[in-house]
Amino acid sequence: MSINRRAFLKAIGAIGSTSLIGRHSKAIAQEHFPGYPDRFGVLHDIPLCTGCRKCEWACKDQNKLPNKPIETYDDKSVFEKKRRTDAESYTVVNRYPNPKDKEKPIYVKFQCNHCDEPACASACLVKALKKTPEGAVTYNKDVCIGCRYCMTACPFYVPAYEYHNALTPEVRKCTLCYERITKEGEIPACVKICPTQALTFGKRSELIKVAREKIRSKPGEYIDHIYGKHEVGGTCWLYISGVPFEQLGFPTDVGTKPYPELTKGFLTMVPAGVVILPALLGGFYMFTKHREQMTKDEATTSEKKETQP
Amino acid sequence: MTEQVKETYIAPSWLREKVFMGMTFKEYIRRLFTPFNIVAGLIILVGLYFIVIRYTQGLGAVTHASDNQPWGLFLSWGLFTGIPLAAAGYVLGSTVYLFGLKEYRPLLRPAIILGFLGYLFAALFLLVDLGRPWRLPYPMFVSYGVGSVLFFVAWSVTLHVVLYFVESCPAIFEWLGSDRFRRWALKVTVGATIFVVTLSTLHQSALGALFLLSPGKLHPLWYSQFIPVFFFVSSIFAGLSMVIAESTLTSRYLKHRVSAHYQAKLPELTLGLGKAASFVLFTYFGLKIIGIAHGHHWNLLNTSYGYLFLVEMIIFVLLPCFLFAFGVRNRSVGLVRFTAFFTIIGVALNRFNVSLIGLNWKLPHRELFHWKEFVIVITIITIELLIYRWIVNRMPVHREHPEYKGMH
């Protein structure tokens, strides 16, 4: 059987319709995104943190996660090992040795950094994770299929999964108290409860000014680096510290490029490939077809010559 | 009266011819009890138990439930290794239809079935691995994360299952004896092939592109901006090796399902495939070297991960490259066949290094996968093998259907 004109046109039609999938290109090929102008954020002044872990309690209270009485949070033994966020804790405080003063260890609060251009959101194939104009990276459990690519993509190892939930497992992470901020005009629960002002909530642009002022006004107290200002293209959580950030468990190899740009090149190539490759392959097919025809014709003409005297 | 008898006679005979391979039901069941089938059945029983546990108690009941290493054996084997091995379908499809190498036609149908089952089972592994498996069609119909590489992968896997099924239709309709449907199926075959080759090129690379989002997490020896190209090029020799490996096993263990024509042509075709694989392996090796040079990672070779990388590159890429070439030059079909199996292990090793071992290499403590995951993977592979045998035993895959001889 040979391909006829109709079959060929059918194939072309099929190819044409797939190039419609190529509407990715519009979404991806946008120019550099400077971030939503009025996004909120939190500044974590690490030297002010005393490791009371009240933020952990408040977070669980706010998000209705399994919680213990607030007094039990005085227990310092939890600092013996480094903890990460999990399905039942959206934030954790870890302790690090202080190279300047052994008596005064350093406490660092850890949670979702709410990136300006989040790796998790660009990884999500159903748009369950979204960057909101208010700054929070929110999660929609109603469309999540549970592929956990967001967890593989997150450079900070933040999202956690409900592995022991058989029917309705969700990805869990800090919401920046999105509902509280937008509907109740409140500030995040962890910031509200912090007794030492180690956390400041506000417009990210303002927080950068505050951070700069702190670094400038107390020389020697802080190193000259606002973590999160440029890291992974900028995050809504910002940190200032007295010791270099790599000593406090912060990944310092994440670069300043927003993560979505890492796959942008590949994704813009896809629609191009969907158009160019069929043309090329169809061309090969036509050559092959023609060659077969030529061999056939040659065979018949030589036969004819042989039969003619 | 006579008509009634005739009817009752015809109905069981269709089943008997098409499904029970010409035996009565009783005889068929009796014949099923072979040592191979009994072992396979036991494996499946154990595996099904764990699969039930997984669906009733959650992924955490059969995996390490790690928030740091969310992807385990189901994806490393089922998706990241399964898909390049399913490349057999697009590699042979383009060889025969697009480049016009008609000599390879006897190997085409098995390759397409390999492609079809490869993708179907990749989807099956996803159903085991996804937190909410019934939402598998969501990227297609409910919510479109068009900025995600995984979105493209999801669409590709779905389209591949459909297209490979379309390409398998001629064999299916010959088996069912439906001449009209067979002719329809043949008409769209070339279109489907062009479509599959296009999508496969992009989609094999897309599996690599998934890891572009993990620059700090994936070991620098494997992380490269060229990783999509590595994945695509290695899928070619993975596909070629799979065709050789499959033909080796079938011509040996399912001899009676293989035509004399196929058996006679096979040695020469095997050498041809081996030659191609050798060439592609060499290209791949060169590309990988450029990858290290580009990242200035020579110093990392002298670390434990570096040794693993060298094992992968020298023992499982360079060595098979030479073994293929040597086998072809000495016309040793046996060596080419051995090398094909060897290459498949190499491809699996590479995909495991990228998606499991080299990922999160900086974390101090991590467990790669739980033994229960391994049991489930073995179970699903066993089911896949049995289905493959079921198809080959019934449909004209390695032989021509007597009614359609020479009519392709």
Interface residues (C-beta under 8 A of the other chain):
Chain A: M1 I3 N4 R6 A7 F8 K10 A11 A14 I15 T18 I21 R23 H24 A27 I28 R84 T85 D86 A87 A119 S122 A123 C124 L125 V126 K127 A128 V143 C144 I145 G146 C147 R148 Y149 M151 T152 A153 P155 Y157 P159 A160 Y161 E162 Y163 H164 N165 A166 L167 T168 P169 E170 P251 D253 V254 G255 Y259 P260 L262 T263 F266 L267 M269 V270 G273 V274 L277 P278 L281 G282 F284 Y285 F287 T288 K289 R291 E292
Chain B: Y55 T56 Q57 G58 L59 G60 A61 T63 A65 D67 N68 P70 W71 S94 Y97 L98 F99 G100 L126 D129 L130 G131 R132 P133 R135 L136 Y138 P139 V142 S143 Y144 G145 V146 G147 S148 V149 L150 F151 F152 V153 A154 W155 L159 R183 L186 K187 V188 V190 G191 A192 I194 F195 V197 T198 L199 T201 L202 S205 A206 A209 L210 L212 L213 S214 P215 G216 K217 P228 L359 M407 H408
